[in-house]
Amino acid sequence: MDNGQSNRVGQHITYFEDPDIIYMKLIGEVTAAEGVDLNRLHRDFGRGRSHVFLLFDLSELEKIDAGVRKEAGATLKMIPMRGAAIFGAPMKARVLAKLILTAMNLFKGEDEKAPVQFVDSEADARAFIDKRRREVAARQQAASA
């Protein structure tokens, strides 16, 4: 579903999926250099959009460099994220993702906060994003009425 535009950064894969999903699969360790490239791509994917949703497969994640975690939090503050669905994450990956995403939400206004959902499968993750997309659209419609 990647619109033919997969980006490989080391072993990791990320791409933008129309209309509004940033997909990422992390495999093994995310080094500092890989993190710089991944975060740059995600800023590019979010630039000029009214909103995006994150769809992350962390089933094979082992470790994220501490600097990458810090930069990822900063990157997430820059993009108009309205929700994140993470699937397949073992406990260690859940803790790392929660640290990054919770820090990002601390500095956002109430209307900009993005819920994070950990689920078992990609299908469940996509169902969460579909639900969240409808909520965001309804909120935008109500605000413009």
N, CA, C and O atoms as a MOPAC input file, in Angstrom:
PM7 MOZYME 1SCF
protein

 N      0.81200 1    -1.20600 1     0.00000 1
 C      0.00000 1     0.00000 1     0.00000 1
 C      0.85000 1     1.26200 1     0.00000 1
 O      0.35800 1     2.32800 1     0.37000 1
 N      2.08400 1     1.17200 1    -0.39600 1
 C      2.98400 1     2.30600 1    -0.22400 1
 C      3.04800 1     3.24900 1    -1.41400 1
 O      3.97800 1     4.05100 1    -1.49400 1
 N      2.12000 1     3.18800 1    -2.32200 1
 C      2.09000 1     4.08600 1    -3.48100 1
 C      3.36600 1     3.99100 1    -4.31400 1
 O      3.65800 1     4.89400 1    -5.09700 1
 N      4.12800 1     2.91000 1    -4.15500 1
 C      5.34000 1     2.72600 1    -4.93200 1
 C      6.51400 1     3.59600 1    -4.51400 1
 O      7.47500 1     3.73600 1    -5.27000 1
 N      6.45300 1     4.18100 1    -3.32600 1
 C      7.48400 1     5.12600 1    -2.91000 1
 C      8.16500 1     4.71600 1    -1.60100 1
 O      8.43800 1     5.57800 1    -0.76500 1
 N      8.44100 1     3.44200 1    -1.40400 1
 C      9.11600 1     3.00400 1    -0.18300 1
 C     10.49400 1     3.61700 1    -0.07900 1
 O     11.22600 1     3.71300 1    -1.06500 1
 N     10.83400 1     4.02500 1     1.11400 1
 C     12.16200 1     4.53100 1     1.40400 1
 C     12.81800 1     3.55300 1     2.36900 1
 O     12.27600 1     3.27000 1     3.43700 1
 N     13.97800 1     3.04100 1     1.99200 1
 C     14.74500 1     2.17400 1     2.88400 1
 C     15.82500 1     3.01100 1     3.54100 1
 O     16.56400 1     3.74300 1     2.88200 1
 N     15.89600 1     2.88600 1     4.84300 1
 C     16.93900 1     3.53000 1     5.62700 1
 C     17.55600 1     2.40900 1     6.44900 1
 O     16.97800 1     1.97100 1     7.44300 1
 N     18.73100 1     1.94400 1     6.03500 1
 C     19.27300 1     0.73400 1     6.64600 1
 C     18.30100 1    -0.40200 1     6.39100 1
 O     17.89800 1    -0.63700 1     5.25200 1
 N     17.92200 1    -1.11100 1     7.45200 1
 C     16.94100 1    -2.19700 1     7.33000 1
 C     15.50200 1    -1.69000 1     7.40100 1
 O     14.56600 1    -2.42100 1     7.07800 1
 N     15.33000 1    -0.45300 1     7.81900 1
 C     14.01600 1     0.10000 1     8.11500 1
 C     13.31200 1     0.57100 1     6.84300 1
 O     13.95200 1     0.90300 1     5.84500 1
 N     11.98200 1     0.59200 1     6.90200 1
 C     11.16800 1     1.00800 1     5.75900 1
 C     10.19400 1     2.08000 1     6.22900 1
 O      9.57900 1     1.95400 1     7.28900 1
 N     10.05900 1     3.13700 1     5.42900 1
 C      9.04200 1     4.15100 1     5.70400 1
 C      8.51700 1     4.68900 1     4.38000 1
 O      9.22400 1     4.70700 1     3.37300 1
 N      7.27900 1     5.12100 1     4.40300 1
 C      6.68800 1     5.73700 1     3.21900 1
 C      5.43600 1     6.49600 1     3.61300 1
 O      4.87800 1     6.29900 1     4.69200 1
 N      5.00300 1     7.37900 1     2.70000 1
 C      3.73500 1     8.07900 1     2.86100 1
 C      2.69100 1     7.35100 1     2.03500 1
 O      2.91200 1     7.03700 1     0.86500 1
 N      1.55600 1     7.08800 1     2.65700 1
 C      0.44900 1     6.39100 1     2.00300 1
 C     -0.74200 1     7.34400 1     1.91900 1
 O     -1.27300 1     7.78000 1     2.94100 1
 N     -1.15400 1     7.66100 1     0.70000 1
 C     -2.30400 1     8.55100 1     0.52800 1
 C     -3.53100 1     7.98800 1     1.21300 1
 O     -3.73300 1     6.77500 1     1.16600 1
 N     -4.35900 1     8.79800 1     1.84500 1
 C     -4.26200 1    10.24700 1     1.82100 1
 C     -3.47500 1    10.86600 1     2.97000 1
 O     -3.12700 1    12.04400 1     2.89200 1
 N     -3.18000 1    10.11200 1     4.04000 1
 C     -2.68200 1    10.79700 1     5.23800 1
 C     -1.92400 1     9.90500 1     6.23100 1
 O     -1.90100 1    10.20800 1     7.42400 1
 N     -1.31200 1     8.82700 1     5.76900 1
 C     -0.64300 1     7.89100 1     6.68600 1
 C      0.86500 1     7.88500 1     6.45100 1
 O      1.33600 1     7.76900 1     5.32000 1
 N      1.60600 1     8.01100 1     7.54200 1
 C      3.05500 1     7.79200 1     7.52300 1
 C      3.26900 1     6.39300 1     8.08600 1
 O      2.98900 1     6.13200 1     9.25600 1
 N      3.76300 1     5.50600 1     7.24600 1
 C      4.02100 1     4.11400 1     7.64000 1
 C      5.51300 1     3.96200 1     7.94800 1
 O      6.36300 1     4.53500 1     7.26600 1
 N      5.81100 1     3.18100 1     8.98400 1
 C      7.21000 1     2.88600 1     9.28600 1
 C      7.31100 1     1.49800 1     9.90900 1
 O      6.51800 1     1.12700 1    10.77500 1
 N      8.29900 1     0.74500 1     9.45100 1
 C      8.64100 1    -0.54800 1    10.05600 1
 C     10.09700 1    -0.46300 1    10.47100 1
 O     10.98600 1    -0.25500 1     9.64600 1
 N     10.32500 1    -0.62800 1    11.77000 1
 C     11.69100 1    -0.60100 1    12.29900 1
 C     12.14500 1    -2.02900 1    12.56200 1
 O     11.42300 1    -2.83600 1    13.14700 1
 N     13.37100 1    -2.32200 1    12.10900 1
 C     13.91000 1    -3.67500 1    12.22600 1
 C     15.26600 1    -3.60100 1    12.92300 1
 O     16.16800 1    -2.90000 1    12.46600 1
 N     15.40400 1    -4.32300 1    14.02700 1
 C     16.67500 1    -4.34700 1    14.74600 1
 C     16.94200 1    -3.03900 1    15.47100 1
 O     16.05900 1    -2.49000 1    16.13000 1
 N     18.15600 1    -2.55100 1    15.34500 1
 C     18.58300 1    -1.32700 1    16.02200 1
 C     18.46700 1    -0.13500 1    15.07300 1
 O     18.79400 1    -0.23400 1    13.89100 1
 N     17.99600 1     0.99100 1    15.61000 1
 C     17.95800 1     2.24200 1    14.84900 1
 C     19.15000 1     3.07700 1    15.31600 1
 O     19.19200 1     3.54000 1    16.45600 1
 N     20.11400 1     3.25800 1    14.41700 1
 C     21.31700 1     4.02000 1    14.75300 1
 C     21.04200 1     5.52200 1    14.65500 1
 O     20.00800 1     5.94500 1    14.14000 1
 N     21.98400 1     6.31300 1    15.15800 1
 C     21.84400 1     7.76800 1    15.10300 1
 C     21.70700 1     8.25200 1    13.66900 1
 O     20.84300 1     9.08000 1    13.38100 1
 N     22.54100 1     7.75000 1    12.76300 1
 C     22.49800 1     8.17700 1    11.36300 1
 C     21.16900 1     7.79000 1    10.71500 1
 O     20.58900 1     8.58200 1     9.97200 1
 N     20.68700 1     6.58400 1    10.98900 1
 C     19.40500 1     6.15400 1    10.43000 1
 C     18.26600 1     7.01900 1    10.96800 1
 O     17.34400 1     7.38000 1    10.23800 1
 N     18.34700 1     7.33900 1    12.24700 1
 C     17.31500 1     8.16700 1    12.86300 1
 C     17.22600 1     9.53800 1    12.23100 1
 O     16.13100 1    10.06500 1    12.03600 1
 N     18.37200 1    10.12400 1    11.90800 1
 C     18.37900 1    11.43400 1    11.24100 1
 C     17.62600 1    11.33600 1     9.91700 1
 O     16.79500 1    12.19000 1     9.60800 1
 N     17.91500 1    10.30000 1     9.13900 1
 C     17.26300 1    10.12900 1     7.84000 1
 C     15.76300 1     9.85300 1     7.98200 1
 O     14.95700 1    10.42000 1     7.24400 1
 N     15.38900 1     8.99000 1     8.92100 1
 C     13.96800 1     8.68300 1     9.13200 1
 C     13.20000 1     9.92900 1     9.56200 1
 O     12.11600 1    10.20300 1     9.04700 1
 N     13.75500 1    10.67300 1    10.49500 1
 C     13.06800 1    11.87600 1    10.97300 1
 C     12.94200 1    12.92700 1     9.86700 1
 O     11.92200 1    13.61100 1     9.77900 1
 N     13.95900 1    13.06100 1     9.03200 1
 C     13.89200 1    14.00200 1     7.90900 1
 C     12.76600 1    13.59800 1     6.95600 1
 O     11.97900 1    14.43900 1     6.52200 1
 N     12.69700 1    12.31700 1     6.64000 1
 C     11.63200 1    11.83700 1     5.76100 1
 C     10.24800 1    12.11100 1     6.35600 1
 O      9.33600 1    12.52700 1     5.64200 1
 N     10.09500 1    11.88000 1     7.64900 1
 C      8.79400 1    12.08200 1     8.28500 1
 C      8.41400 1    13.56100 1     8.30600 1
 O      7.24300 1    13.90000 1     8.13600 1
 N      9.39200 1    14.44400 1     8.51200 1
 C      9.09500 1    15.88200 1     8.42100 1
 C      8.64500 1    16.22800 1     7.00400 1
 O      7.69700 1    16.99000 1     6.81700 1
 N      9.33100 1    15.66600 1     6.00800 1
 C      8.94800 1    15.90100 1     4.61000 1
 C      7.53100 1    15.38500 1     4.33000 1
 O      6.74100 1    16.06300 1     3.67300 1
 N      7.21700 1    14.19500 1     4.82600 1
 C      5.89500 1    13.60800 1     4.60300 1
 C      4.78900 1    14.49300 1     5.19900 1
 O      3.71100 1    14.61700 1     4.61700 1
 N      5.05800 1    15.10200 1     6.35200 1
 C      4.04400 1    15.90400 1     7.03200 1
 C      3.93500 1    17.33300 1     6.54500 1
 O      2.92400 1    17.99300 1     6.78300 1
 N      4.95600 1    17.81900 1     5.87000 1
 C      5.00100 1    19.21900 1     5.44200 1
 C      3.84800 1    19.56500 1     4.50400 1
 O      3.60800 1    18.88500 1     3.50600 1
 N      3.13700 1    20.64500 1     4.85300 1
 C      2.06200 1    21.14700 1     4.01200 1
 C      0.74000 1    20.40600 1     4.13400 1
 O     -0.19900 1    20.70200 1     3.39500 1
 N      0.64700 1    19.46200 1     5.03800 1
 C     -0.59000 1    18.68600 1     5.20000 1
 C     -1.37400 1    19.20600 1     6.40400 1
 O     -0.79600 1    19.73500 1     7.35300 1
 N     -2.68000 1    19.04800 1     6.35200 1
 C     -3.50300 1    19.47500 1     7.48600 1
 C     -3.40900 1    18.48700 1     8.64600 1
 O     -3.56800 1    18.86500 1     9.80700 1
 N     -3.15000 1    17.22100 1     8.32500 1
 C     -3.01000 1    16.20500 1     9.36900 1
 C     -2.38900 1    14.93600 1     8.77800 1
 O     -2.45000 1    14.69500 1     7.57200 1
 N     -1.79500 1    14.14000 1     9.65600 1
 C     -1.28900 1    12.81900 1     9.28600 1
 C     -1.52800 1    11.86900 1    10.45900 1
 O     -1.72700 1    12.28600 1    11.59900 1
 N     -1.50200 1    10.58700 1    10.13700 1
 C     -1.60000 1     9.53200 1    11.14100 1
 C     -0.37200 1     8.64700 1    10.99900 1
 O      0.13600 1     8.44500 1     9.89600 1
 N      0.09800 1     8.12800 1    12.11500 1
 C      1.25100 1     7.23300 1    12.10100 1
 C      0.77800 1     5.79600 1    12.18400 1
 O     -0.09500 1     5.45900 1    12.98400 1
 N      1.36300 1     4.95900 1    11.35500 1
 C      1.09200 1     3.51900 1    11.35300 1
 C      2.45300 1     2.83900 1    11.44200 1
 O      3.18700 1     2.76400 1    10.45700 1
 N      2.78200 1     2.34200 1    12.64000 1
 C      4.11600 1     1.81600 1    12.88500 1
 C      4.07200 1     0.32900 1    13.20400 1
 O      3.28200 1    -0.12600 1    14.03100 1
 N      4.94000 1    -0.41500 1    12.52900 1
 C      5.15300 1    -1.83600 1    12.80800 1
 C      6.45400 1    -1.92600 1    13.60500 1
 O      7.53900 1    -1.72300 1    13.06100 1
 N      6.33800 1    -2.23000 1    14.88100 1
 C      7.51800 1    -2.31900 1    15.74900 1
 C      7.80100 1    -3.75400 1    16.17500 1
 O      8.48900 1    -3.99100 1    17.16800 1
 N      7.26800 1    -4.70500 1    15.42300 1
 C      7.39500 1    -6.11400 1    15.79800 1
 C      8.83800 1    -6.60900 1    15.81200 1
 O      9.14700 1    -7.58200 1    16.49900 1
 N      9.72900 1    -5.95000 1    15.06000 1
 C     11.11900 1    -6.39500 1    14.99700 1
 C     12.10100 1    -5.36600 1    15.55000 1
 O     13.31200 1    -5.50900 1    15.38100 1
 N     11.58400 1    -4.32700 1    16.20900 1
 C     12.44600 1    -3.31200 1    16.80000 1
 C     13.18400 1    -3.87800 1    18.00600 1
 O     12.59400 1    -4.54800 1    18.85400 1
 N     14.48500 1    -3.59900 1    18.07100 1
 C     15.28500 1    -4.02000 1    19.21700 1
 C     15.76000 1    -2.83700 1    20.05100 1
 O     15.71500 1    -2.88700 1    21.28100 1
 N     16.21800 1    -1.76400 1    19.38600 1
 C     16.81900 1    -0.66300 1    20.12900 1
 C     16.76500 1     0.61200 1    19.28900 1
 O     16.89000 1     0.56900 1    18.06500 1
 N     16.57500 1     1.76100 1    19.97300 1
 C     16.62800 1     3.06100 1    19.31700 1
 C     17.66300 1     3.91000 1    20.03900 1
 O     17.60900 1     4.06000 1    21.25900 1
 N     18.59700 1     4.45900 1    19.29100 1
 C     19.60500 1     5.33900 1    19.85300 1
 C     18.92600 1     6.46200 1    20.64000 1
 O     17.90100 1     6.98700 1    20.20400 1
 N     19.48900 1     6.83900 1    21.80200 1
 C     18.89000 1     7.86300 1    22.66400 1
 C     18.72400 1     9.19500 1    21.94200 1
 O     17.71000 1     9.87000 1    22.12400 1
 N     19.69000 1     9.58100 1    21.13500 1
 C     19.58100 1    10.82100 1    20.37000 1
 C     18.45300 1    10.77300 1    19.36800 1
 O     17.79400 1    11.78200 1    19.11400 1
 N     18.22800 1     9.60800 1    18.80000 1
 C     17.13800 1     9.42600 1    17.83600 1
 C     15.80300 1     9.61100 1    18.55100 1
 O     14.89500 1    10.24200 1    18.01100 1
 N     15.67700 1     9.07200 1    19.74900 1
 C     14.42900 1     9.21900 1    20.50400 1
 C     14.13100 1    10.69500 1    20.75000 1
 O     12.98800 1    11.13200 1    20.61100 1
 N     15.14200 1    11.45000 1    21.11100 1
 C     14.96000 1    12.87900 1    21.37600 1
 C     14.55700 1    13.60600 1    20.09600 1
 O     13.62700 1    14.41200 1    20.10200 1
 N     15.25600 1    13.32200 1    19.00500 1
 C     14.94600 1    13.97700 1    17.73300 1
 C     13.56500 1    13.55700 1    17.21300 1
 O     12.86200 1    14.36500 1    16.60500 1
 N     13.17900 1    12.31100 1    17.44700 1
 C     11.85900 1    11.84500 1    17.01300 1
 C     10.76200 1    12.63200 1    17.72900 1
 O      9.75700 1    12.99600 1    17.11800 1
 N     10.95500 1    12.89100 1    19.01500 1
 C      9.98300 1    13.70200 1    19.75200 1
 C      9.85700 1    15.09500 1    19.15600 1
 O      8.75200 1    15.61600 1    19.00400 1
 N     10.99500 1    15.69500 1    18.82000 1
 C     10.98200 1    17.02200 1    18.19600 1
 C     10.31700 1    16.97500 1    16.82300 1
 O      9.55900 1    17.87900 1    16.47000 1
 N     10.59200 1    15.93900 1    16.05600 1
 C      9.98000 1    15.80000 1    14.72700 1
 C      8.46900 1    15.67900 1    14.85100 1
 O      7.73200 1    16.29400 1    14.08000 1
 N      8.00500 1    14.89600 1    15.80600 1
 C      6.56400 1    14.70500 1    15.96500 1
 C      5.86400 1    15.99100 1    16.37000 1
 O      4.68100 1    16.16600 1    16.07700 1
 N      6.57300 1    16.89300 1    17.03800 1
 C      5.98800 1    18.19500 1    17.37900 1
 C      5.81300 1    19.05900 1    16.13600 1
 O      4.96200 1    19.94900 1    16.11600 1
 N      6.61300 1    18.80400 1    15.09500 1
 C      6.57900 1    19.61300 1    13.87100 1
 C      5.51400 1    19.16800 1    12.87700 1
 O      5.07300 1    19.96100 1    12.04500 1
 N      5.10200 1    17.92200 1    12.95500 1
 C      4.13900 1    17.43200 1    11.96400 1
 C      2.73200 1    17.43200 1    12.56800 1
 O      2.57700 1    17.29700 1    13.78200 1
 N      1.72000 1    17.58000 1    11.73300 1
 C      0.34100 1    17.65400 1    12.22400 1
 C     -0.26500 1    16.27100 1    12.50000 1
 O     -1.26800 1    15.88700 1    11.89800 1
 N      0.35900 1    15.54000 1    13.41500 1
 C     -0.09500 1    14.19000 1    13.73100 1
 C     -1.38700 1    14.24400 1    14.54200 1
 O     -1.49200 1    15.00100 1    15.50700 1
 N     -2.36400 1    13.43800 1    14.14400 1
 C     -3.64100 1    13.41000 1    14.85200 1
 C     -3.95300 1    12.04200 1    15.43900 1
 O     -5.04800 1    11.81900 1    15.95500 1
 N     -2.99300 1    11.12400 1    15.36100 1
 C     -3.17300 1     9.81200 1    15.95900 1
 C     -2.07800 1     8.87000 1    15.50500 1
 O     -1.50600 1     9.02600 1    14.42600 1
 N     -1.79500 1     7.88100 1    16.35600 1
 C     -0.77000 1     6.89500 1    16.03000 1
 C     -1.28000 1     5.51200 1    16.39900 1
 O     -1.83200 1     5.30600 1    17.47900 1
 N     -1.08700 1     4.57200 1    15.48800 1
 C     -1.43300 1     3.18200 1    15.73400 1
 C     -0.15700 1     2.36600 1    15.57000 1
 O      0.50900 1     2.41400 1    14.53600 1
 N      0.16100 1     1.62200 1    16.61500 1
 C      1.39600 1     0.84600 1    16.64400 1
 C      1.01800 1    -0.61400 1    16.83600 1
 O      0.27800 1    -0.96800 1    17.75400 1
 N      1.54100 1    -1.45400 1    15.94700 1
 C      1.17600 1    -2.86400 1    16.06500 1
 C      2.40700 1    -3.75400 1    16.17000 1
 O      3.50100 1    -3.41500 1    15.71700 1
 N      2.17400 1    -4.91400 1    16.79200 1
 C      3.21300 1    -5.92500 1    16.90400 1
 C      4.33200 1    -5.58800 1    17.86300 1
 O      5.36600 1    -6.25500 1    17.85500 1
 N      4.15700 1    -4.57900 1    18.68200 1
 C      5.25800 1    -4.11300 1    19.53200 1
 C      5.39000 1    -4.95300 1    20.79900 1
 O      4.44600 1    -5.06000 1    21.58000 1
 N      6.57500 1    -5.55000 1    20.99900 1
 C      6.82500 1    -6.20400 1    22.28900 1
 C      6.95700 1    -5.13200 1    23.36800 1
 O      7.02700 1    -3.94400 1    23.05300 1
 N      6.99200 1    -5.53500 1    24.62300 1
 C      6.96600 1    -4.59100 1    25.74000 1
 C      8.06000 1    -3.52000 1    25.64400 1
 O      7.78000 1    -2.34200 1    25.86300 1
 N      9.27500 1    -3.89900 1    25.32600 1
 C     10.37100 1    -2.92800 1    25.24600 1
 C     10.09100 1    -1.86600 1    24.17100 1
 O     10.34600 1    -0.68100 1    24.38600 1
 N      9.57700 1    -2.28500 1    23.04200 1
 C      9.25200 1    -1.34800 1    21.96500 1
 C      8.08200 1    -0.44900 1    22.36900 1
 O      8.05100 1     0.72900 1    22.01400 1
 N      7.12900 1    -0.99700 1    23.10300 1
 C      5.99800 1    -0.18700 1    23.58700 1
 C      6.49100 1     0.92200 1    24.50500 1
 O      6.04400 1     2.06500 1    24.40400 1
 N      7.40100 1     0.58700 1    25.39000 1
 C      7.93800 1     1.58300 1    26.32900 1
 C      8.65600 1     2.68900 1    25.56400 1
 O      8.44800 1     3.86800 1    25.84700 1
 N      9.50300 1     2.32500 1    24.59500 1
 C     10.22300 1     3.33000 1    23.81200 1
 C      9.25900 1     4.23000 1    23.04800 1
 O      9.41600 1     5.45100 1    23.04700 1
 N      8.27000 1     3.63500 1    22.40200 1
 C      7.30100 1     4.42000 1    21.63000 1
 C      6.48600 1     5.32700 1    22.54400 1
 O      6.23100 1     6.48500 1    22.21400 1
 N      6.08600 1     4.80300 1    23.67700 1
 C      5.27400 1     5.59200 1    24.61700 1
 C      6.06300 1     6.79300 1    25.13300 1
 O      5.51000 1     7.88400 1    25.26700 1
 N      7.34100 1     6.60300 1    25.42200 1
 C      8.17600 1     7.72200 1    25.87600 1
 C      8.21100 1     8.84200 1    24.84100 1
 O      8.02600 1    10.01100 1    25.17800 1
 N      8.44500 1     8.48800 1    23.60400 1
 C      8.54500 1     9.48000 1    22.53000 1
 C      7.20600 1    10.17600 1    22.31000 1
 O      7.15600 1    11.40300 1    22.23400 1
 N      6.12800 1     9.41300 1    22.20800 1
 C      4.82800 1     9.98400 1    21.87100 1
 C      4.20700 1    10.75600 1    23.03500 1
 O      3.50400 1    11.74200 1    22.81000 1
 N      4.44900 1    10.33100 1    24.26000 1
 C      3.93100 1    11.06600 1    25.41800 1
 C      4.61700 1    12.42000 1    25.52300 1
 O      3.96200 1    13.42700 1    25.79400 1
 N      5.91800 1    12.45300 1    25.31400 1
 C      6.65200 1    13.72200 1    25.35200 1
 C      6.11000 1    14.67900 1    24.29900 1
 O      5.97300 1    15.87200 1    24.56600 1
 N      5.80400 1    14.18300 1    23.12700 1
 C      5.27300 1    15.02100 1    22.06400 1
 C      3.93200 1    15.61400 1    22.46400 1
 O      3.68600 1    16.79000 1    22.19800 1
 N      3.07100 1    14.84900 1    23.08600 1
 C      1.74000 1    15.33700 1    23.46600 1
 C      1.77600 1    16.34900 1    24.59800 1
 O      0.85000 1    17.15000 1    24.72600 1
 N      2.81100 1    16.33900 1    25.41700 1
 C      2.90700 1    17.27200 1    26.54200 1
 C      2.87700 1    18.72100 1    26.09400 1
 O      2.38600 1    19.58300 1    26.82400 1
 N      3.38500 1    18.99900 1    24.92400 1
 C      3.53300 1    20.37100 1    24.46400 1
 C      2.48700 1    20.78600 1    23.43400 1
 O      2.61800 1    21.83500 1    22.80400 1
 N      1.47000 1    19.98300 1    23.26500 1
 C      0.41400 1    20.30300 1    22.30400 1
 C     -0.82900 1    20.76000 1    23.04700 1
 O     -1.08700 1    20.34400 1    24.17600 1
 N     -1.59300 1    21.62200 1    22.39100 1
 C     -2.87300 1    22.04600 1    22.94000 1
 C     -3.84900 1    20.88700 1    22.94600 1
 O     -3.62300 1    19.87000 1    22.29000 1
 N     -4.92400 1    21.04000 1    23.68000 1
 C     -5.89100 1    19.95500 1    23.84300 1
 C     -6.43100 1    19.46200 1    22.49900 1
 O     -6.60500 1    18.25700 1    22.32000 1
 N     -6.69900 1    20.36400 1    21.55100 1
 C     -7.21600 1    19.96800 1    20.24800 1
 C     -6.16700 1    19.31500 1    19.36100 1
 O     -6.51300 1    18.63300 1    18.39600 1
 N     -4.89600 1    19.51300 1    19.67300 1
 C     -3.81500 1    18.97000 1    18.84400 1
 C     -3.26100 1    17.65800 1    19.37500 1
 O     -2.46700 1    17.01100 1    18.69200 1
 N     -3.65500 1    17.25000 1    20.57000 1
 C     -3.12500 1    16.01000 1    21.13100 1
 C     -3.53400 1    14.83000 1    20.27500 1
 O     -4.63900 1    14.77300 1    19.73600 1
 N     -2.61500 1    13.89600 1    20.16700 1
 C     -2.83300 1    12.74500 1    19.29400 1
 C     -2.88200 1    11.47300 1    20.12500 1
 O     -1.90400 1    11.12100 1    20.78400 1
 N     -4.02700 1    10.77500 1    20.09800 1
 C     -4.09000 1     9.51100 1    20.82300 1
 C     -3.17700 1     8.46800 1    20.19200 1
 O     -2.95600 1     8.44800 1    18.98100 1
 N     -2.65900 1     7.61000 1    21.05100 1
 C     -1.76900 1     6.53500 1    20.62600 1
 C     -2.42900 1     5.22200 1    21.01000 1
 O     -2.84500 1     5.03600 1    22.15400 1
 N     -2.52300 1     4.30800 1    20.04300 1
 C     -3.16000 1     3.01700 1    20.28300 1
 C     -2.17700 1     1.90000 1    19.94900 1
 O     -1.63100 1     1.85400 1    18.84600 1
 N     -1.95700 1     1.00900 1    20.89500 1
 C     -1.15900 1    -0.18500 1    20.65000 1
 C     -2.12000 1    -1.32800 1    20.36400 1
 O     -3.02700 1    -1.60000 1    21.15100 1
 N     -1.91800 1    -1.99300 1    19.23600 1
 C     -2.80600 1    -3.07700 1    18.82200 1
 C     -1.97500 1    -4.27700 1    18.36400 1
 O     -0.75700 1    -4.18400 1    18.21000 1
 N     -2.64600 1    -5.38400 1    18.15300 1
 C     -1.94600 1    -6.61700 1    17.78800 1
 C     -1.62200 1    -6.73700 1    16.30800 1
 O     -0.60100 1    -7.31900 1    15.93900 1
 N     -2.48700 1    -6.18900 1    15.45500 1
 C     -2.32900 1    -6.43400 1    14.02300 1
 C     -2.39900 1    -5.14200 1    13.21400 1
 O     -2.87000 1    -4.11000 1    13.69200 1
 N     -1.91500 1    -5.23000 1    11.97300 1
 C     -2.01400 1    -4.08500 1    11.07600 1
 C     -3.47700 1    -3.76200 1    10.77700 1
 O     -3.83300 1    -2.59100 1    10.65200 1
 N     -4.32000 1    -4.76900 1    10.66400 1
 C     -5.75500 1    -4.52600 1    10.41100 1
 C     -6.36900 1    -3.72000 1    11.54800 1
 O     -7.13900 1    -2.79000 1    11.30600 1
 N     -6.03300 1    -4.07100 1    12.78700 1
 C     -6.53900 1    -3.31900 1    13.93600 1
 C     -6.00000 1    -1.88900 1    13.93600 1
 O     -6.71200 1    -0.95100 1    14.29200 1
 N     -4.75100 1    -1.73100 1    13.53800 1
 C     -4.14800 1    -0.40100 1    13.47000 1
 C     -4.86500 1     0.45600 1    12.43900 1
 O     -5.15400 1     1.62600 1    12.69100 1
 N     -5.15100 1    -0.12000 1    11.28800 1
 C     -5.84700 1     0.62900 1    10.23700 1
 C     -7.27800 1     0.96800 1    10.65600 1
 O     -7.78800 1     2.03400 1    10.30900 1
 N     -7.92200 1     0.07700 1    11.39400 1
 C     -9.27700 1     0.35300 1    11.88600 1
 C     -9.24500 1     1.53700 1    12.85600 1
 O    -10.12300 1     2.39800 1    12.80600 1
 N     -8.24700 1     1.58700 1    13.72900 1
 C     -8.10500 1     2.72000 1    14.64500 1
 C     -7.90700 1     4.01600 1    13.86100 1
 O     -8.53500 1     5.02900 1    14.17100 1
 N     -7.04100 1     3.99300 1    12.84800 1
 C     -6.79300 1     5.19500 1    12.04600 1
 C     -8.05700 1     5.62800 1    11.31200 1
 O     -8.34400 1     6.82300 1    11.24800 1
 N     -8.81400 1     4.69500 1    10.76200 1
 C    -10.06700 1     5.04100 1    10.08100 1
 C    -11.03700 1     5.73800 1    11.04100 1
 O    -11.65900 1     6.74200 1    10.69400 1
 N    -11.15100 1     5.19400 1    12.24000 1
 C    -12.02400 1     5.79400 1    13.25600 1
 C    -11.53400 1     7.18400 1    13.60900 1
 O    -12.32100 1     8.12800 1    13.68600 1
 N    -10.25500 1     7.30700 1    13.81900 1
 C     -9.65700 1     8.59400 1    14.18900 1
 C     -9.80400 1     9.60800 1    13.05000 1
 O    -10.05300 1    10.78600 1    13.30400 1
 N     -9.65600 1     9.16700 1    11.82000 1
 C     -9.82400 1    10.04100 1    10.65000 1
 C    -11.23700 1    10.63300 1    10.63100 1
 O    -11.41100 1    11.82100 1    10.35800 1
 N    -12.24100 1     9.80600 1    10.92200 1
 C    -13.62600 1    10.29700 1    10.96500 1
 C    -13.80900 1    11.32300 1    12.08000 1
 O    -14.50700 1    12.32100 1    11.89400 1
 N    -13.19100 1    11.08800 1    13.23300 1
 C    -13.28200 1    12.04100 1    14.35200 1
 C    -12.65700 1    13.37800 1    13.98800 1
 O    -13.22600 1    14.43000 1    14.27700 1
 N    -11.49800 1    13.34400 1    13.36100 1
 C    -10.79600 1    14.56600 1    12.95200 1
 C    -11.62600 1    15.32500 1    11.91700 1
 O    -11.74500 1    16.54800 1    11.99100 1
 N    -12.19500 1    14.60700 1    10.96000 1
 C    -13.02000 1    15.24900 1     9.93000 1
 C    -14.25600 1    15.89700 1    10.54700 1
 O    -14.63000 1    17.00500 1    10.16400 1
 N    -14.88900 1    15.21800 1    11.49400 1
 C    -16.07700 1    15.76900 1    12.15600 1
 C    -15.70700 1    17.02400 1    12.94100 1
 O    -16.45000 1    18.00500 1    12.93000 1
 N    -14.56900 1    16.99600 1    13.61900 1
 C    -14.11500 1    18.16900 1    14.38600 1
 C    -13.82900 1    19.34000 1    13.45500 1
 O    -14.18400 1    20.48000 1    13.75700 1
 N    -13.18800 1    19.06000 1    12.32200 1
 C    -12.88500 1    20.12600 1    11.35500 1
 C    -14.17300 1    20.69200 1    10.76100 1
 O    -14.29000 1    21.90200 1    10.56500 1
 N    -15.12600 1    19.83100 1    10.47800 1
 C    -16.39300 1    20.28000 1     9.91500 1
 C    -17.14400 1    21.14900 1    10.91200 1
 O    -17.70000 1    22.18200 1    10.53900 1
 N    -17.16300 1    20.74000 1    12.17400 1
 C    -17.85400 1    21.51200 1    13.22100 1
 C    -17.18600 1    22.88200 1    13.40400 1
 O    -17.86900 1    23.88100 1    13.62800 1
 N    -15.87200 1    22.92500 1    13.31200 1
 C    -15.14700 1    24.18000 1    13.49000 1
 C    -15.40800 1    25.16000 1    12.34800 1
 O    -15.38500 1    26.37400 1    12.55100 1
 N    -15.65800 1    24.63100 1    11.14600 1
 C    -15.88200 1    25.50700 1     9.99500 1
 C    -17.35800 1    25.88500 1     9.82500 1
 O    -17.69400 1    26.72100 1     8.98600 1
 N    -18.22100 1    25.27900 1    10.60700 1
 C    -19.66100 1    25.56600 1    10.47900 1
 C    -20.04900 1    26.85800 1    11.18300 1
 O    -21.21900 1    27.24100 1    11.17000 1

